[in-house]
Amino acid sequence: MPDDDAASGDDQPDAAGPTPEASPAPEPAAAEAGGSPAGAEPDGPNKEEEEAEAVPALTAGADPIRELRWTRLLLPVLLPLGAALLMAVFVLNVSRIFLAAGSAGAIVLGAALIILILGGATAISAAPRLRTSSIVMLVSAVFVVVISAGLVAAPASVEGKSGPSGYVPPKGPPVATLEVDALGNLTFDKKAYSVPAGVTQINYVSKDGPHNLSFDPPGPTNLSLDVPANGTVSTKVLLKPGTYTIYCNLPGHRAAGMEATLTVQ
């Protein structure tokens, strides 16, 4: 019956199946790594630019050849030479002070100098936090004081040793001339001299400060030539064949190297 068929057809689903509902539109894909979503404003410069700006510019390093030349060649030579020069200047000016002070004064000054050196070394060792610059300033001040005192005492030291020594030069013309130069580094210009026997004229020349020329026995021990700074003194001496020792008798000069031999043939 047509009515029953129609009713039964209403209860069955359509052959085509239910009509699919519209699926929601997919959201926009996220931006690639490091990017911003679509429509978002940029945060600023990217990470690579920030890292490039954060890295400081590299500066050129020291020249290794120049540094090697300074540390291995110049310093090992300049430091000993500078130390030797400073010690020579110190000894020269201290000897001037001792000579001007006389015998008793030299003993007092020597004791005071020893106490000053030992006391200064003890004070420096007891202050481990003392800066190097302070030590340099203290040592420099001591050197300035000693050099100034030596310059002031130089004329008095020469006057204190000048005068007759009781030596009487021999008569007659000299058969030879001997020149001895006293150098600024407390040495003579030679370590050995030679002259023929007989009357010899000695010319003693100072190339720096005041000095003295004396003989050890069997030479003329009463001969004492005192020469002022950058001056010249001369005398005659009668020498027999043999070997003599000449030296500077100013305090500390002979020990520093002012000694030489004189061979008379």
C-alpha positions in Angstrom: 0.0 0.0 0.0 1.3 3.3 -1.0 0.6 5.0 2.3 2.5 2.4 4.3 5.5 2.6 1.9 5.6 6.3 2.3 5.5 6.1 6.0 8.2 3.5 6.2 10.4 5.6 3.9 10.2 8.5 6.3 11.8 6.4 9.1 14.9 5.3 7.1 17.9 7.6 6.6 18.6 9.1 3.3 20.9 7.0 1.1 23.3 9.9 0.8 23.8 10.1 4.5 23.6 13.1 6.8 24.7 16.4 5.4 28.2 17.2 6.8 28.4 20.4 8.9 30.8 23.1 7.9 34.2 22.5 9.6 35.8 25.5 11.3 38.5 27.3 9.3 42.0 26.4 10.4 43.8 29.1 12.4 46.8 30.8 10.7 49.9 28.7 11.1 52.4 30.1 13.5 55.3 32.0 12.1 58.5 30.2 11.7 60.9 29.8 14.6 61.9 33.2 15.9 59.1 35.0 14.0 55.9 36.7 15.2 52.4 35.7 14.5 50.6 37.3 11.6 49.4 40.7 12.5 51.7 41.0 15.5 54.0 44.0 15.7 57.8 43.3 15.7 59.5 43.3 19.1 62.6 45.1 17.9 66.0 44.1 16.4 66.4 40.4 16.0 68.7 38.3 18.2 71.6 38.2 15.8 71.8 42.0 15.7 71.7 42.2 19.5 74.6 39.7 19.9 76.6 41.5 17.2 76.2 44.8 19.1 77.0 43.2 22.5 80.4 41.8 21.4 83.1 44.5 22.0 85.6 45.3 19.3 88.9 43.5 19.5 92.0 45.6 20.0 95.3 44.9 18.5 97.6 43.0 20.9 101.2 43.9 21.8 103.9 43.2 19.2 105.5 39.9 20.4 108.8 40.6 18.7 109.0 44.0 20.3 108.1 42.6 23.7 110.6 39.8 23.3 113.3 42.3 22.4 112.6 44.4 25.4 112.3 41.6 28.0 115.1 39.4 26.7 117.6 41.8 25.3 117.3 45.4 26.6 116.2 44.8 30.2 119.0 42.3 31.1 121.5 44.8 29.9 120.1 48.1 31.0 119.2 47.0 34.6 122.7 46.0 35.6 124.3 49.0 33.9 121.8 51.3 35.6 122.4 49.7 39.0 126.2 50.0 38.6 125.9 53.6 37.6 123.7 54.4 40.6 126.1 52.6 43.0 129.1 54.5 41.5 127.4 57.8 42.0 126.4 56.9 45.5 129.9 55.7 46.5 131.5 58.8 45.0 129.3 61.2 46.9 129.5 59.3 50.1 133.3 59.4 49.9 133.2 63.1 49.4 131.1 63.5 52.5 133.4 61.3 54.5 136.5 63.2 53.3 135.0 66.5 54.1 134.0 65.4 57.6 137.4 64.3 58.7 138.5 61.2 60.5 136.1 61.5 63.5 133.2 62.8 61.4 133.7 59.9 58.9 133.3 57.3 61.6 130.1 59.0 62.9 128.7 59.4 59.4 129.5 55.8 58.6 127.7 54.5 61.7 124.7 56.7 60.9 124.6 55.5 57.3 124.7 51.8 58.4 121.9 52.4 60.9 119.9 54.2 58.3 120.2 51.4 55.8 119.5 48.6 58.3 116.6 50.6 59.8 115.1 51.3 56.4 115.3 47.7 55.3 113.7 46.6 58.6 110.8 49.1 58.2 110.2 48.1 54.6 110.1 44.4 55.5 107.8 45.1 58.5 105.3 46.8 56.1 104.3 44.2 53.5 101.5 46.3 52.2 103.7 49.2 51.4 103.3 50.1 47.8 106.2 49.8 45.3 105.8 53.4 44.3 106.3 54.5 48.0 109.5 52.4 48.2 110.8 54.0 45.0 110.0 57.5 46.3 111.9 56.8 49.6 115.0 55.4 47.8 115.0 58.3 45.3 114.8 60.8 48.2 117.8 59.2 49.9 119.8 59.3 46.6 118.9 63.0 46.1 120.0 63.8 49.7 123.3 61.9 49.3 124.1 63.5 45.9 123.3 67.0 47.1 125.4 66.5 50.2 128.3 65.2 48.1 128.2 68.2 45.8 128.2 70.5 48.7 131.1 68.7 50.4 133.2 68.4 47.2 135.2 71.6 47.7 135.7 71.0 51.4 136.9 67.5 50.6 139.6 68.8 48.2 140.7 71.5 50.6 140.9 69.0 53.5 143.4 66.9 51.6 145.4 69.8 49.9 148.6 71.1 51.3 152.2 70.0 51.6 152.7 66.3 52.2 156.3 66.5 53.1 157.4 65.2 49.7 160.3 66.9 48.0 160.5 66.3 44.2 163.9 65.3 42.8 166.0 67.7 40.8 166.9 67.4 37.2 164.9 66.9 34.0 162.6 63.9 33.7 163.6 61.0 31.5 160.0 60.0 31.0 156.4 61.2 31.5 153.6 59.1 33.0 150.0 60.2 32.6 147.4 58.6 34.8 143.7 59.4 34.2 141.2 59.0 37.0 137.9 58.1 35.5 134.4 58.7 36.7 133.6 55.0 37.4 136.3 55.0 40.1 139.0 53.3 38.0 142.3 54.4 36.3 142.5 54.5 32.5 144.8 51.5 32.7 145.6 48.6 35.1 149.3 48.6 34.3 151.8 51.3 33.4 155.6 51.2 32.6 158.3 53.7 32.6 162.1 53.6 32.5 164.2 54.0 35.7 165.1 57.5 36.7 163.2 60.7 37.2 159.7 60.5 35.9 157.2 63.3 35.6 153.7 62.2 36.7 150.7 64.0 35.3 147.6 63.1 37.2 144.3 64.0 35.4 140.8 63.8 36.9 138.0 63.1 34.4 135.3 63.5 37.0 135.5 64.2 40.7 138.4 64.8 43.2 140.9 62.0 43.5 144.3 61.1 45.0 147.4 59.3 43.8 149.6 57.5 46.3 152.2 54.7 46.3 152.4 51.5 48.3 155.9 50.6 49.7 158.6 50.4 48.4 157.4 53.5 46.5 157.6 57.0 47.8 155.0 56.7 50.5 155.1 60.3 51.4 154.0 61.3 47.9 150.3 62.2 47.8 148.9 63.9 44.7 145.4 65.4 45.3 143.6 66.5 42.1 140.4 68.5 42.1 137.4 67.6 39.9 138.3 67.8 36.2 141.8 69.2 37.1 145.4 68.1 36.6 148.4 68.0 39.0 152.0 67.2 38.2 155.1 66.3 40.1 158.4 64.5 39.6 159.5 61.2 41.2 162.7 59.2 41.2 162.0 55.5 40.7 164.3 52.6 40.7 163.7 49.4 38.7 160.9 47.3 40.2 157.2 47.0 40.4 155.1 49.5 42.3 151.4 49.8 43.2 149.6 53.1 42.8 146.1 53.8 44.1 143.6 56.5 45.2 143.5 56.8 49.0 140.1 58.5 49.2 137.6 56.4 51.2 136.1 53.6 49.1 138.0 54.5 45.9 140.7 51.8 46.1 138.1 49.1 46.9 136.0 50.2 44.0 138.9 49.6 41.6 141.3 52.7 41.6 144.5 50.6 41.8 147.1 49.8 39.2 150.7 48.5 38.9 153.7 50.6 37.7 156.6 48.7 36.3 160.0 50.5 36.2 162.6 49.0 34.0 
